[in-house]
């Protein structure tokens, strides 16, 4: 599957050996610190740290880059929209629209921060089985409803995609060729409706099966967590980096993104 983030969770690395509970807590704080950044130089430091973290996870480059390609689809338009829509005096005009350097710098800041957060997210969930990461979240007192929604959404996204793929293959086997006419639109409307009905029916069957097996709204797994001194050393390093980023950002040595590059 293109989106199974824990495909390479078995790869040996120092991040893979990190207790998932401590890892999520420490790197979660790092993500929050990155989200708070307002200066481009510190954001660059953050993405470098995130790249180093990804390197330490030993995840294949093609796997990470493939995941990032989905994110770039949403981030690249910021470089077009923000410079042309930022309020203030434009530096010059492009096709009758004012171009503001402040908007470009803000787009750059958002782009770098978003990539940093996504890379760290890959490090968190790509180095452990997803269900184990969800159990670690539950141990960290994350609401059980949120944990189970994440787990079931992740699991049944692939079931949903497989169902859609089978239906599309069945349509092609019957000679369906999409065209730009009302008949094609009508067929796709029935396709979406049938897919939703099948998904709803599957949800009912799965829920009844879970109840018959004693489900009471809580995850039970044969997984035990055990923290070691090395886990806390890694957490301390992550916290030091987080404090460094925030302190450097609020020190006043660098201008905010809207005011200058560095």
Phi, psi and omega in degrees: 000147183286337189248004183285098190292337182261023183302324183251034182294339182277356180293129182287126177198167180289337177281323178298329181274359182283134176305121184306324180296312181292322181297313181296318181295313183292313182285337173296320176294322177299317179298318179298319179297322178294319180297334182276349185294142180233001180242143183291317180303317180289330175294323177296318176300320181297318182288330175295316178297320179295321178295320177297319179298316178298322178297323181289336179285342181064023176289140180301141182299318183295328179292313180292316182296325178294319177294321180293333181299326178292323181290321182298330178302325181271335185272322184302320179302339178300326181290342177266319187282311189293316178298330183269353182238358182291131181289144180131185181283120181286150177285323176198178182246147176232113181054039178085359179252138180287134179255121181248128178296330178300319179295322178295319180293320177295320177298320178297317179298313180298318181299311183294316181296317181296316178297320179299314181295319179295319179298317178294322178297320175300319180295322182290305188267346178276345182259003177217155173300141186297320180294326177292321177297322178293322177294324177296320176299321179295322177293334179274015176069024171291138182310134184299324180297318180296316181300313182289326175297317178297315183296312182289324177298315179298313184295313188271356169299318181289324176296317179299315180293322178296318178298317179296321180293319179294318179296320180293320177297320178297320178295317179294324180295335178269009174091014181287129176233116183294136177225171180267068177216173184293328180298317178296318179298321179295318180295317179294327176297316176295324179300311181295317179298315179297320179297317180294320180295316179297322179295318179296317179295321178295321179300317179297317181295317180296317181296317179295323178295320178295318179297321181292341180259013174092019179294130181229029177084020182218144179277133176232118182225152178274053181235129177242140180258143178216121181268146177237171180300324180296329179296319181284331175296315177298320179295320179296319178298316179298320180292321178298316179297320179298314179296320179299316181297312182293318180296317178295325181289321183267003182288339181088002180286336180239142178285154175295158188304324181291342185257337180180165181286318183203000000 
